[in-house]
Amino acid sequence: MTSATARLLYTLVASVLFFIGCSQEPPTTPAPPAEVSVVEVRHRVVPVSASHVAQVTSSHQVQIMARVNGFLEAITYTEGKTVEEGQVMFRIDQKPFQAQVEAGRSEVDIRQAQLWVAQANFNRIKPLAEQDAASLSDLDNAIGSLKTAQAALAEAQARLQKAELDLSYTTIRSPITGIAGQAELREGAYIAATGPAAKLTYVARLDPIWVEFSVSQNEMARTRREVEQGAIRLPENQDYLVEVEFADGTRYPHTGKLNFADPSFNQQTGTFLVRAELPNPEGLLRPGMYLTVWLRGAERPQAVVVPQKAVLQTANGHLVFVVGPADTADPRPVLVGDWLDDQWIVTTGLHPGDRVVVDGLMRLAPGMPVKIVPAADRSASSPTSGNR
């Protein structure tokens, strides 16, 4: 082989080796595990709160009714304001009733005079009859006249009492202290003691006040089942604490207690009626208002609670990512229950000791290797942490 041929062969071999080396890709470096923060699942005792839409009712509302017929003479209260027990609210024209009282008194005087005559006659006849100076028939007549006079006096006194009672009914007073409604009739109107015209107004006690709400049959059954299973522990003697929230979200400053639960099931609404009593010294609650009622006092003795941000909503339900034994991200479907501040109660799917991912979820995929770091460290190492 000549030197020229050798140089050409060397050049060809070098070129082939160069192109072979360029065609080979450099070895890839595996991606680092995703950094995540976790919380370890533990059983906790958490409170149970139930909310219901409620309506305010008076603890003692009385319809003010007329008890005698007559013309309305005066309205002596301020409509919509508080009236005191015994305060005069209406006056009916008293003149006809005063005349009946005077007539009744006169009749009583007459019957008393007749009784005096009958008594005097009896007192004269009785000793004469005992001495056989008067006949037994005269004695019987004297006794009969005396008894008749006594009965007539009692009847006259009863009519006088009825007339005085009717006269007292012309002054209509409030039986309780409370807020008074609008008068149904005005001065000069004729009032009948029977029928719709007898209704004059109402008085409603505001302190204490009642709130009524309904509990569905399904809710009652679910609570009973969870109590039997030990998932919920009710307060002793069903002594719930009742809190009230206005329609604008502000909290009523006083709390109350349940004081009635209807044992009868309402077939039309499918609910049971429940009532609570609350103090209302400022009169902030008025009959007819709609509120939100919260029942507090029950608790879950072995609840599983995770931060809300750890739970993902999917088309098939809720799931969380759990760090498995091999430090991989494993999706876990869960069933969630009530809210607890910024946390969610998980009823099914998690167990004590599970490590649930709470930070770094957006970069995870099933089976992806992960590295557990404290939340502060992961935020510091995140390239977007400075823009949050």
Backbone hydrogen bonds in HBPLUS format (Angstrom, degrees):
<---DONOR---> <-ACCEPTOR-->    atom                        ^
c    i                          cat <-CA-CA->   ^        H-A-AA   ^      H-
h    n   atom  resd res      DA  || num        DHA   H-A  angle D-A-AA Bond
n    s   type  num  typ     dist DA aas  dist angle  dist       angle   num
A0006-ALA N   A0002-THR O   3.00 MM   4  6.28 157.2  2.06 150.6 157.3     1
A0007-ARG N   A0003-SER O   3.06 MM   4  6.22 155.4  2.12 143.0 148.9     2
A0008-LEU N   A0004-ALA O   3.10 MM   4  6.33 154.5  2.17 144.3 151.0     3
A0009-LEU N   A0005-THR O   2.96 MM   4  6.21 157.9  2.01 150.5 156.4     4
A0010-TYR N   A0006-ALA O   2.97 MM   4  6.14 158.3  2.02 148.2 154.1     5
A0011-THR N   A0007-ARG O   2.98 MM   4  6.17 152.4  2.06 142.4 149.9     6
A0012-LEU N   A0008-LEU O   3.04 MM   4  6.32 156.2  2.10 147.9 153.5     7
A0013-VAL N   A0009-LEU O   3.03 MM   4  6.28 165.1  2.06 152.5 156.1     8
A0014-ALA N   A0010-TYR O   3.01 MM   4  6.17 159.9  2.05 147.7 153.3     9
A0015-SER N   A0011-THR O   3.05 MM   4  6.22 152.4  2.12 144.9 152.2    10
A0016-VAL N   A0012-LEU O   3.00 MM   4  6.29 161.7  2.04 152.3 156.8    11
A0017-LEU N   A0013-VAL O   3.04 MM   4  6.24 166.2  2.05 151.4 155.0    12
A0018-PHE N   A0014-ALA O   3.00 MM   4  6.13 147.0  2.11 141.1 150.2    13
A0019-PHE N   A0015-SER O   3.01 MM   4  6.31 164.2  2.04 154.6 157.2    14
A0020-ILE N   A0016-VAL O   2.98 MM   4  6.16 154.6  2.04 150.5 158.0    15
A0021-GLY N   A0017-LEU O   3.00 MM   4  6.13 156.8  2.06 141.8 147.9    16
A0022-CYS N   A0018-PHE O   2.97 MM   4  6.29 148.2  2.07 145.0 153.9    17
A0023-SER N   A0019-PHE O   3.05 MM   4  6.18 145.5  2.17 141.7 149.9    18
A0034-ALA N   A0369-PRO O   3.12 MM 335  6.51 148.2  2.23 147.5 137.8    19
A0371-LYS N   A0034-ALA O   2.67 MM 337  5.83 152.1  1.74 150.7 150.1    20
A0036-VAL N   A0371-LYS O   2.90 MM 335  6.10 160.5  1.94 153.4 156.9    21
A0373-VAL N   A0036-VAL O   2.87 MM 337  6.00 164.2  1.90 161.5 165.7    22
A0037-SER N   A0359-ASP O   3.11 MM 322  4.99 156.0  2.17 132.3 137.2    23
A0358-VAL N   A0037-SER O   2.81 MM 321  5.75 169.6  1.82 150.9 154.1    24
A0359-ASP N   A0037-SER O   3.38 MM 322  4.99 148.4  2.48 136.5 132.1    25
A0039-VAL N   A0356-VAL O   2.89 MM 317  5.38 145.7  2.01 143.6 153.8    26
A0356-VAL N   A0039-VAL O   2.90 MM 317  5.38 158.4  1.95 163.7 156.9    27
A0041-VAL N   A0354-ASP O   2.80 MM 313  5.29 164.1  1.83 156.5 162.1    28
A0353-GLY N   A0041-VAL O   2.84 MM 312  5.23 162.4  1.88 142.4 143.7    29
A0044-ARG N   A0303-ALA O   2.88 MM 259  5.12 148.5  1.98 137.4 147.7    30
A0303-ALA N   A0044-ARG O   2.79 MM 259  5.12 160.3  1.83 158.8 152.7    31
A0046-VAL N   A0300-ARG O   3.05 MM 254  5.31 151.9  2.13 142.0 146.2    32
A0300-ARG N   A0046-VAL O   2.75 MM 254  5.31 163.2  1.78 163.1 167.8    33
A0048-VAL N   A0298-ALA O   2.88 MM 250  5.19 160.6  1.92 132.4 127.6    34
A0050-ALA N   A0295-LEU O   3.27 MM 245  5.25 153.4  2.34 133.9 141.8    35
A0295-LEU N   A0050-ALA O   2.84 MM 245  5.25 160.5  1.88 150.3 156.6    36
A0052-HIS N   A0293-VAL O   2.86 MM 241  5.21 143.9  1.99 143.3 154.3    37
A0293-VAL N   A0052-HIS O   2.76 MM 241  5.21 169.9  1.77 161.4 163.8    38
A0054-ALA N   A0291-LEU O   2.83 MM 237  5.17 169.6  1.84 142.5 146.0    39
A0291-LEU N   A0054-ALA O   2.84 MM 237  5.17 162.7  1.87 143.3 148.1    40
A0055-GLN N   A0212-GLU O   2.89 MM 157  5.40 156.1  1.95 150.0 156.0    41
A0212-GLU N   A0055-GLN O   2.86 MM 157  5.40 167.1  1.88 153.5 154.2    42
A0056-VAL N   A0289-MET O   2.83 MM 233  5.26 156.9  1.88 151.1 158.6    43
A0288-GLY N   A0056-VAL O   2.77 MM 232  5.23 172.7  1.78 139.9 138.8    44
A0057-THR N   A0210-TRP O   2.85 MM 153  5.21 168.3  1.86 139.8 142.9    45
A0210-TRP N   A0057-THR O   3.05 MM 153  5.21 154.9  2.11 173.0 168.8    46
A0205-ARG N   A0060-HIS O   2.97 MM 145  5.24 161.6  2.00 133.5 139.6    47
A0062-VAL N   A0203-VAL O   2.85 MM 141  5.35 167.0  1.87 156.7 158.9    48
A0203-VAL N   A0062-VAL O   2.92 MM 141  5.35 153.9  1.99 151.1 159.7    49
A0064-ILE N   A0201-THR O   2.80 MM 137  5.25 161.8  1.83 137.9 142.7    50
A0200-LEU N   A0064-ILE O   2.87 MM 136  5.58 167.5  1.89 169.1 169.9    51
A0066-ALA N   A0198-ALA O   2.77 MM 132  4.86 151.5  1.85 134.9 144.8    52
A0070-GLY N   A0191-ILE O   3.00 MM 121  5.30 153.2  2.08 146.4 149.6    53
A0191-ILE N   A0070-GLY O   2.63 MM 121  5.30 172.3  1.64 163.4 166.1    54
A0093-ASP N   A0071-PHE O   2.93 MM  22  5.67 166.7  1.95 165.7 169.2    55
A0072-LEU N   A0189-ALA O   2.83 MM 117  5.51 170.8  1.84 165.1 166.0    56
A0188-GLY N   A0072-LEU O   2.69 MM 116  5.13 170.3  1.70 147.1 150.6    57
A0073-GLU N   A0091-ARG O   2.76 MM  18  5.49 149.9  1.85 147.3 156.5    58
A0074-ALA N   A0091-ARG O   3.15 MM  17  5.12 151.9  2.23 139.9 141.3    59
A0091-ARG N   A0074-ALA O   2.93 MM  17  5.12 146.8  2.04 150.0 149.6    60
A0076-THR N   A0089-MET O   2.79 MM  13  4.86 154.0  1.86 127.8 134.7    61
A0081-LYS N   A0078-THR O   3.18 MM   3  5.68 155.8  2.24 137.7 136.7    62
A0080-GLY N   A0180-ALA O   2.85 MM 100  5.15 134.9  2.05 128.4 142.1    63
A0180-ALA N   A0081-LYS O   2.95 MM  99  5.74 165.4  1.97 145.3 148.3    64
A0083-VAL N   A0178-GLY O   2.81 MM  95  5.67 162.5  1.84 169.2 169.6    65
A0178-GLY N   A0083-VAL O   3.05 MM  95  5.67 152.0  2.13 153.5 162.3    66
A0087-GLN N   A0084-GLU O   3.03 MM   3  5.43 163.1  2.06 135.1 135.4    67
A0086-GLY N   A0174-SER O   2.70 MM  88  5.12 174.7  1.70 155.9 157.1    68
A0174-SER N   A0087-GLN O   2.86 MM  87  5.46 149.3  1.95 144.4 153.0    69
A0089-MET N   A0172-ILE O   2.76 MM  83  5.75 177.0  1.76 163.9 164.3    70
A0090-PHE N   A0172-ILE O   3.27 MM  82  5.07 162.4  2.31 135.6 139.9    71
A0172-ILE N   A0090-PHE O   2.91 MM  82  5.07 163.4  1.94 146.4 150.8    72
A0092-ILE N   A0170-THR O   2.73 MM  78  4.66 158.0  1.77 140.4 147.4    73
A0097-PHE N   A0094-GLN O   3.01 MM   3  5.32 117.7  2.41 107.7 123.5    74
A0098-GLN N   A0094-GLN O   2.84 MM   4  6.03 152.7  1.91 161.5 170.6    75
A0099-ALA N   A0095-LYS O   3.07 MM   4  6.27 153.1  2.15 149.9 156.3    76
A0100-GLN N   A0096-PRO O   3.15 MM   4  6.44 148.6  2.25 137.5 145.5    77
A0101-VAL N   A0097-PHE O   3.01 MM   4  6.30 147.1  2.12 141.5 150.4    78
A0102-GLU N   A0098-GLN O   2.99 MM   4  6.29 159.5  2.03 148.7 153.4    79
A0103-ALA N   A0099-ALA O   2.92 MM   4  6.16 159.3  1.97 149.0 154.9    80
A0104-GLY N   A0100-GLN O   2.90 MM   4  6.05 152.0  1.98 140.7 148.7    81
A0105-ARG N   A0101-VAL O   2.91 MM   4  6.22 152.0  1.99 150.3 157.5    82
A0106-SER N   A0102-GLU O   3.03 MM   4  6.29 158.0  2.08 148.4 153.9    83
A0107-GLU N   A0103-ALA O   3.01 MM   4  6.25 159.4  2.05 148.4 154.0    84
A0108-VAL N   A0104-GLY O   3.02 MM   4  6.25 152.8  2.10 143.5 150.8    85
A0109-ASP N   A0105-ARG O   3.01 MM   4  6.32 153.9  2.08 147.0 153.7    86
A0110-ILE N   A0106-SER O   2.99 MM   4  6.33 158.5  2.04 152.5 157.9    87
A0111-ARG N   A0107-GLU O   2.94 MM   4  6.19 166.4  1.95 154.7 157.8    88
A0112-GLN N   A0108-VAL O   2.88 MM   4  6.06 149.1  1.97 146.6 155.5    89
A0113-ALA N   A0109-ASP O   3.01 MM   4  6.30 150.9  2.10 145.8 153.2    90
A0114-GLN N   A0110-ILE O   2.97 MM   4  6.30 158.2  2.02 152.9 159.0    91
A0115-LEU N   A0111-ARG O   2.89 MM   4  6.04 149.9  1.98 140.5 149.2    92
A0116-TRP N   A0112-GLN O   2.95 MM   4  6.20 145.8  2.07 140.5 149.6    93
A0117-VAL N   A0113-ALA O   3.06 MM   4  6.38 158.3  2.10 151.4 155.8    94
A0118-ALA N   A0114-GLN O   2.95 MM   4  6.17 166.4  1.97 149.7 153.6    95
A0119-GLN N   A0115-LEU O   2.84 MM   4  5.96 153.3  1.91 145.3 152.8    96
A0120-ALA N   A0116-TRP O   2.93 MM   4  6.11 157.9  1.98 146.7 152.7    97
A0121-ASN N   A0117-VAL O   2.93 MM   4  6.14 159.8  1.97 153.2 158.6    98
A0122-PHE N   A0118-ALA O   2.98 MM   4  6.12 156.4  2.04 142.4 149.0    99
A0123-ASN N   A0119-GLN O   2.90 MM   4  6.12 155.1  1.96 146.7 153.8   100
A0124-ARG N   A0120-ALA O   3.14 MM   4  6.43 138.3  2.32 141.0 150.9   101
A0124-ARG N   A0121-ASN O   3.22 MM   3  5.25 129.9  2.49  94.6 107.2   102
A0125-ILE N   A0121-ASN O   3.00 MM   4  6.21 160.8  2.04 152.2 157.4   103
A0126-LYS N   A0122-PHE O   2.99 MM   4  5.93 167.4  2.01 155.3 157.9   104
A0129-ALA N   A0125-ILE O   2.84 MM   4  6.02 157.4  1.89 161.3 168.2   105
A0130-GLU N   A0126-LYS O   3.07 MM   4  6.32 149.5  2.16 147.9 156.4   106
A0131-GLN N   A0127-PRO O   3.20 MM   4  6.43 133.0  2.43 137.1 148.1   107
A0131-GLN N   A0128-LEU O   3.13 MM   3  5.14 133.2  2.35  95.2 107.9   108
A0133-ALA N   A0128-LEU O   2.68 MM   5  4.79 148.2  1.77 159.4 151.6   109
A0132-ASP N   A0129-ALA O   3.14 MM   3  4.85 161.7  2.17 103.3 106.1   110
A0138-ASP N   A0135-SER O   3.14 MM   3  5.32 122.7  2.48  96.9 109.9   111
A0139-LEU N   A0135-SER O   3.20 MM   4  6.65 151.2  2.29 142.7 150.6   112
A0140-ASP N   A0136-LEU O   2.83 MM   4  6.12 158.7  1.87 150.4 156.2   113
A0141-ASN N   A0137-SER O   2.96 MM   4  6.19 158.2  2.01 146.7 152.5   114
A0142-ALA N   A0138-ASP O   3.02 MM   4  6.22 151.0  2.10 140.6 148.5   115
A0143-ILE N   A0139-LEU O   2.88 MM   4  6.19 158.2  1.93 152.5 158.4   116
A0144-GLY N   A0140-ASP O   2.88 MM   4  6.08 164.0  1.90 151.4 156.0   117
A0145-SER N   A0141-ASN O   2.89 MM   4  6.05 158.5  1.94 146.0 151.8   118
A0146-LEU N   A0142-ALA O   2.99 MM   4  6.16 151.7  2.07 142.1 149.8   119
A0147-LYS N   A0143-ILE O   2.97 MM   4  6.26 164.1  1.99 155.5 158.9   120
A0148-THR N   A0144-GLY O   2.91 MM   4  6.05 158.2  1.96 148.8 155.4   121
A0149-ALA N   A0145-SER O   2.97 MM   4  6.10 155.7  2.03 142.8 149.1   122
A0150-GLN N   A0146-LEU O   2.96 MM   4  6.23 151.7  2.04 146.2 154.2   123
A0151-ALA N   A0147-LYS O   2.92 MM   4  6.17 161.4  1.95 149.5 154.2   124
A0152-ALA N   A0148-THR O   2.90 MM   4  6.08 158.1  1.95 148.1 154.5   125
A0153-LEU N   A0149-ALA O   2.99 MM   4  6.14 152.6  2.06 142.5 149.4   126
A0154-ALA N   A0150-GLN O   3.01 MM   4  6.31 159.9  2.05 148.5 153.8   127
A0155-GLU N   A0151-ALA O   2.91 MM   4  6.16 156.0  1.97 149.4 156.1   128
A0156-ALA N   A0152-ALA O   2.96 MM   4  6.15 157.8  2.01 145.8 151.7   129
A0157-GLN N   A0153-LEU O   2.86 MM   4  6.10 156.2  1.92 151.0 157.7   130
A0158-ALA N   A0154-ALA O   2.96 MM   4  6.19 149.6  2.05 142.9 150.9   131
A0159-ARG N   A0155-GLU O   2.98 MM   4  6.29 155.4  2.04 148.8 155.2   132
A0160-LEU N   A0156-ALA O   2.93 MM   4  6.17 150.6  2.02 143.8 152.3   133
A0161-GLN N   A0157-GLN O   2.87 MM   4  6.14 155.1  1.93 144.8 151.8   134
A0162-LYS N   A0158-ALA O   2.87 MM   4  6.16 153.8  1.94 146.5 153.7   135
A0163-ALA N   A0159-ARG O   2.93 MM   4  6.16 155.5  1.99 144.4 151.0   136
A0164-GLU N   A0160-LEU O   2.87 MM   4  6.13 158.1  1.92 152.2 158.2   137
A0165-LEU N   A0161-GLN O   2.88 MM   4  6.04 150.1  1.97 143.9 152.6   138
A0166-ASP N   A0162-LYS O   2.89 MM   4  6.15 159.9  1.93 150.0 154.9   139
A0167-LEU N   A0163-ALA O   2.94 MM   4  6.16 151.5  2.03 142.0 150.3   140
A0168-SER N   A0164-GLU O   2.96 MM   4  6.25 147.3  2.07 141.1 149.6   141
A0169-TYR N   A0165-LEU O   3.02 MM   4  6.35 138.6  2.20 142.6 154.2   142
A0169-TYR N   A0166-ASP O   3.13 MM   3  5.01 125.0  2.45  91.4 105.8   143
A0170-THR N   A0167-LEU O   3.18 MM   3  5.46 154.4  2.25 103.4 111.2   144
A0171-THR N   A0168-SER O   3.23 MM   3  5.79 162.4  2.26 112.3 117.5   145
A0179-ILE N   A0204-ALA O   2.78 MM  25  5.23 149.9  1.87 154.0 144.5   146
A0204-ALA N   A0179-ILE O   2.87 MM  25  5.23 162.5  1.90 148.6 151.5   147
A0181-GLY N   A0202-TYR O   2.90 MM  21  5.35 160.9  1.94 157.2 157.4   148
A0184-GLU N   A0200-LEU O   2.66 MM  16  5.02 162.3  1.69 154.9 158.1   149
A0189-ALA N   A0186-ARG O   3.19 MM   3  5.94 159.8  2.23 140.6 143.1   150
A0198-ALA N   A0195-GLY O   3.12 MM   3  5.84 165.9  2.14 120.3 124.7   151
A0199-LYS N   A0196-PRO O   3.20 MM   3  5.88 160.7  2.23 118.6 123.1   152
A0209-ILE N   A0278-LEU O   2.88 MM  69  5.47 169.5  1.89 166.9 168.2   153
A0278-LEU N   A0209-ILE O   2.93 MM  69  5.47 164.4  1.95 157.4 162.6   154
A0211-VAL N   A0276-ALA O   2.97 MM  65  5.38 153.1  2.05 147.6 153.8   155
A0276-ALA N   A0211-VAL O   2.93 MM  65  5.38 157.8  1.98 153.2 160.6   156
A0213-PHE N   A0274-VAL O   2.93 MM  61  5.47 163.8  1.96 158.6 163.6   157
A0274-VAL N   A0213-PHE O   2.83 MM  61  5.47 165.7  1.85 174.9 173.3   158
A0215-VAL N   A0272-PHE O   2.91 MM  57  5.23 157.6  1.96 147.2 154.3   159
A0272-PHE N   A0215-VAL O   2.82 MM  57  5.23 153.4  1.89 142.3 150.0   160
A0220-MET N   A0216-SER O   3.07 MM   4  6.35 159.7  2.11 148.4 153.8   161
A0217-GLN N   A0270-GLY O   3.26 MM  53  6.20 146.9  2.38 159.2 151.4   162
A0221-ALA N   A0217-GLN O   2.98 MM   4  6.20 158.6  2.03 147.9 153.7   163
A0222-ARG N   A0218-ASN O   2.88 MM   4  6.08 158.5  1.92 149.3 155.1   164
A0223-THR N   A0219-GLU O   2.97 MM   4  6.11 165.5  1.99 150.3 154.2   165
A0224-ARG N   A0220-MET O   2.99 MM   4  6.15 160.3  2.03 146.2 152.0   166
A0225-ARG N   A0221-ALA O   2.95 MM   4  6.13 155.7  2.01 146.1 152.8   167
A0226-GLU N   A0222-ARG O   2.95 MM   4  6.20 162.9  1.98 153.1 157.2   168
A0227-VAL N   A0223-THR O   2.94 MM   4  6.12 148.7  2.04 147.1 155.7   169
A0228-GLU N   A0224-ARG O   3.02 MM   4  6.27 159.2  2.07 146.8 152.0   170
A0229-GLN N   A0225-ARG O   2.98 MM   4  6.26 145.9  2.10 144.6 154.4   171
A0231-ALA N   A0226-GLU O   2.84 MM   5  5.05 132.1  2.07 157.0 158.7   172
A0232-ILE N   A0226-GLU O   3.34 MM   6  5.61 149.6  2.44 115.9 114.5   173
A0230-GLY N   A0227-VAL O   3.09 MM   3  5.05 150.0  2.18  99.1 108.4   174
A0233-ARG N   A0299-GLU O   2.75 MM  66  5.34 162.7  1.78 164.3 170.2   175
A0299-GLU N   A0233-ARG O   3.01 MM  66  5.34 150.8  2.10 140.6 150.0   176
A0238-GLN N   A0235-PRO O   3.10 MM   3  5.22 141.1  2.25 137.0 128.7   177
A0239-ASP N   A0236-GLU O   3.13 MM   3  5.91 151.8  2.21 119.8 125.1   178
A0240-TYR N   A0238-GLN O   2.94 MM   2  5.74 130.5  2.19 108.2  93.3   179
A0241-LEU N   A0296-ARG O   2.69 MM  55  5.02 176.4  1.69 162.1 162.2   180
A0296-ARG N   A0241-LEU O   2.84 MM  55  5.02 167.4  1.86 152.8 156.6   181
A0242-VAL N   A0256-GLY O   2.97 MM  14  4.92 165.2  1.99 139.9 137.1   182
A0256-GLY N   A0242-VAL O   2.97 MM  14  4.92 158.5  2.02 136.4 143.3   183
A0243-GLU N   A0294-TRP O   2.96 MM  51  5.08 165.7  1.98 148.9 153.7   184
A0294-TRP N   A0243-GLU O   2.78 MM  51  5.08 167.0  1.80 152.3 155.2   185
A0252-TYR N   A0244-VAL O   2.89 MM   8  5.40 173.2  1.90 149.1 150.9   186
A0245-GLU N   A0292-THR O   2.81 MM  47  5.05 151.2  1.89 152.7 160.3   187
A0292-THR N   A0245-GLU O   2.97 MM  47  5.05 166.5  1.98 152.6 156.0   188
A0246-PHE N   A0250-THR O   2.81 MM   4  5.43 159.0  1.86 169.4 170.1   189
A0249-GLY N   A0246-PHE O   3.02 MM   3  5.37 162.7  2.05 114.3 118.0   190
A0257-LYS N   A0277-GLU O   3.16 MM  20  5.68 147.3  2.27 152.8 154.6   191
A0277-GLU N   A0257-LYS O   2.88 MM  20  5.68 163.4  1.91 164.9 163.2   192
A0259-ASN N   A0275-ARG O   3.05 MM  16  6.05 163.9  2.08 140.1 144.8   193
A0275-ARG N   A0260-PHE O   2.86 MM  15  5.11 164.9  1.89 154.2 151.0   194
A0262-ASP N   A0273-LEU O   2.80 MM  11  5.25 165.5  1.82 163.8 167.9   195
A0266-ASN N   A0271-THR O   3.02 MM   5  5.52 166.8  2.04 166.9 167.1   196
A0270-GLY N   A0266-ASN O   2.76 MM   4  5.49 138.7  1.92 148.1 160.5   197
A0283-GLY N   A0280-ASN O   3.13 MM   3  5.30 152.2  2.21 105.8 114.4   198
A0289-MET N   A0286-ARG O   3.21 MM   3  6.03 166.6  2.23 147.7 148.9   199
A0346-VAL N   A0304-VAL O   2.78 MM  42  5.43 162.2  1.81 157.1 162.9   200
A0306-VAL N   A0344-TRP O   3.05 MM  38  5.54 162.8  2.08 152.4 155.3   201
A0344-TRP N   A0306-VAL O   2.81 MM  38  5.54 169.3  1.82 170.0 171.2   202
A0310-ALA N   A0307-PRO O   3.02 MM   3  5.53 157.3  2.07 113.7 120.9   203
A0308-GLN N   A0342-ASP O   3.06 MM  34  5.85 163.4  2.09 146.5 141.6   204
A0311-VAL N   A0308-GLN O   3.16 MM   3  5.69 161.4  2.20 115.1 120.4   205
A0312-LEU N   A0319-LEU O   2.85 MM   7  5.34 177.6  1.85 167.5 167.7   206
A0319-LEU N   A0312-LEU O   2.97 MM   7  5.34 149.1  2.06 145.0 153.9   207
A0314-THR N   A0317-GLY O   2.71 MM   3  5.11 156.8  1.76 152.6 160.6   208
A0317-GLY N   A0314-THR O   3.17 MM   3  5.11 166.4  2.19 104.0 107.6   209
A0334-VAL N   A0318-HIS O   3.05 MM  16  5.66 164.0  2.07 130.2 133.7   210
A0320-VAL N   A0332-ARG O   2.95 MM  12  5.27 155.5  2.01 138.3 144.0   211
A0332-ARG N   A0320-VAL O   2.68 MM  12  5.27 148.8  1.77 163.8 172.6   212
A0357-VAL N   A0321-PHE O   2.84 MM  36  5.54 173.9  1.85 164.5 165.8   213
A0322-VAL N   A0330-ASP O   2.80 MM   8  5.15 175.2  1.80 147.1 147.9   214
A0330-ASP N   A0322-VAL O   2.84 MM   8  5.15 167.3  1.85 150.8 154.4   215
A0323-VAL N   A0355-ARG O   2.89 MM  32  5.52 156.5  1.95 155.4 162.3   216
A0324-GLY N   A0328-THR O   2.93 MM   4  5.42 163.8  1.95 156.5 157.9   217
A0327-ASP N   A0324-GLY O   2.96 MM   3  5.22 153.1  2.04 120.6 120.8   218
A0370-VAL N   A0327-ASP O   2.92 MM  43  5.68 161.7  1.95 152.6 150.4   219
A0329-ALA N   A0368-MET O   2.84 MM  39  5.36 151.9  1.92 144.7 152.9   220
A0367-GLY N   A0329-ALA O   2.76 MM  38  5.16 155.0  1.82 159.4 158.7   221
A0335-LEU N   A0348-THR O   2.91 MM  13  5.02 156.5  1.96 141.2 144.8   222
A0347-THR N   A0335-LEU O   2.81 MM  12  5.61 141.8  1.96 145.3 157.3   223
A0348-THR N   A0335-LEU O   3.41 MM  13  5.02 160.5  2.45 132.5 133.0   224
A0337-GLY N   A0345-ILE O   2.64 MM   8  5.23 158.1  1.69 167.2 168.5   225
A0345-ILE N   A0338-ASP O   3.09 MM   7  5.66 168.5  2.10 173.6 176.4   226
A0340-LEU N   A0343-GLN O   2.89 MM   3  5.07 159.8  1.93 145.8 143.5   227
A0343-GLN N   A0340-LEU O   2.92 MM   3  5.07 150.2  2.01 118.5 128.0   228
A0354-ASP N   A0351-HIS O   3.10 MM   3  5.87 166.1  2.12 146.6 148.4   229
A0364-LEU N   A0361-LEU O   3.10 MM   3  5.43 169.9  2.11 118.8 121.2   230
A0368-MET N   A0365-ALA O   3.03 MM   3  5.51 160.8  2.07 144.1 142.8   231
A0378-ARG N   A0374-PRO O   3.01 MM   4  6.29 161.6  2.05 159.3 164.5   232
A0379-SER N   A0375-ALA O   3.07 MM   4  6.23 155.0  2.14 145.6 152.1   233
A0380-ALA N   A0376-ALA O   3.05 MM   4  6.24 150.3  2.14 142.5 150.5   234
A0381-SER N   A0377-ASP O   3.02 MM   4  6.26 147.0  2.13 146.1 154.4   235
A0382-SER N   A0378-ARG O   3.05 MM   4  6.08 121.1  2.41 136.6 150.4   236
A0385-SER N   A0382-SER O   3.23 MM   3  5.24 167.4  2.25 107.6 111.0   237
A0387-ASN N   A0384-THR O   3.06 MM   3  5.52 155.1  2.13 112.5 120.1   238
A0388-ARG N   A0385-SER O   3.44 MM   3  5.52 168.5  2.46 105.4 108.6   239
